[in-house]
Amino acid sequence: MQVIENLKVKEKLYTEKLENGLTVMIIPKKDVQKKYVIWGTKYGSNDSEFIVPGETEATKVPNGIAHFLEHKMFEQENGTDSLFALTSMGVSANAYTTNDQTAYLFEGIENFYEALTELMHTVQHPYFTDENVEKEKGIIAQEIKMYEDTPEWRVYLNAIKAMYKYHPVRIDTAGTVESISKITKETLYKCYNTFYNPSNMILVICGDFEPEELLEEVKKRLIETPANGEIKRIYPQEPEEINQEKIEEQMQVSTPLYTIGIKVGKLQEEVKAGLAIEILLDLLVGPSSQMYQKLYSEGTVFGEFNYSYETSRDYSHIIIGGTSKDPQKVYQEFKKRVAELKEKGINKEDFERLRKKLYGNLIKEFEDVSHIARMFLSDAINDINSFDYLEEIESVNLEYATQILNQIFNEEKMVISIIKN
């Protein structure tokens, strides 16, 4: 196993790529009782058109199929529900689908190897029939309708739609009621056999383990599956410019909701640039920022801003959201504050304070086994080692942050989504 050590957090990553292509990552945490396992595949809602390894023609599947597949994986041929079986062992189990990944996980203290056996059996043994696929369509249709009626989700998704014209990130992860109606057991098996191949998957385990012994236990539970070739994913050509600047919608809300988006695109120094963006967002809209203090004191906003930098294999964007009696004023104030910062420059003391704050937050991520495992998986999906953030933050200086401010925070790349009564 390859061993990668980070002295800043005194942690080691043990990793190995097995013969079948599966990447196993183990982060030992001595004297910690809780154990966390997460098994992910590089397959999410964006992957609706692809060329299967060994084939020449493109396969196009209905939107929402990755999420649908995740739902069906827990149903076993013997009639048992793996999620119920895992819970009965005393562990907390779950699964999720995002735009670029699907993951199955559990955490607990007791019955670790029994739970590992159940989880690994579940992920390696799909069971789809015409009957259980049809039954699931009704369940997921209800879930889709519930999200469509959720203002917090609508305001976010509308911001994504405002930024992107063609990219599938603009489509709800669960798809639409119409798109899932076209899903069959045959398309589910095709997607499973393509994307759930070990060579497209990453298994991350964190807890008090001897890495070599644990790796052998993982190998015992793997069924024999040869590695696939490269999956060619097909995405539409997305223009650099935004789709539209503003989307406004009416729903039943007591206070208007808003989401400001900035379309970024793929960056060269992904880790370093991401860190600079995090610092700049804290400087612009964080709880100690001039903008937040001003808008909160005058009663324009209620509560702190929610903000994040979201990145995937072929796109990235900034999201800022909250509630306000006047979302348009918040948007104008944000653009004004960005322009001021570009003109006057970033205060060095403020920058260093927020850089140290971010460094402290990165260190804290390594305190909890669940945070560690999920972080290493999400980063590995994008070919990043989570330790890189701790190393790169030292190179994020004032000059570089200024460069990122001028490069990324462009008014012509900004959008706003508003939900009001």
Secondary structure, 3 states (H helix, E strand, C coil): CEEEEECCCCEEEEEEECCCCCEEEEEECCCCCCEEEEEEECCCCCCCEEECCCCCCCEECCCCHHHHHHHHCCECCCCCEHHHHHHHCCCEEEEEECCCCEEEEEEECCCHHHHHHHHHHHHHCCCCCHHHHHHHHHHHHHHHHHHHCCHHHHHHHHHHHHHCCCCHHHCCCCCCHHHHCCCCHHHHHHHHHHHCCHHHEEEEEEECCCHHHHHHHHHHCCCCCCCCCCCEECCCCCCCCCCCCEEEEECCCCCCEEEEEEECCCCCCHHHHHHHHHHHHHHHHCCCCHHHHHHHHCCCECCCCEEEEEECCCCEEEEEEEEECCHHHHHHHHHHHHHHHHHHCCCHHHHHHHHHHHHHHHHHCCCCHHHHHHHHHHHHHCCCCCHHHHHHHHHCCHHHHHHHHHHHCCHHHEEEEEEEC
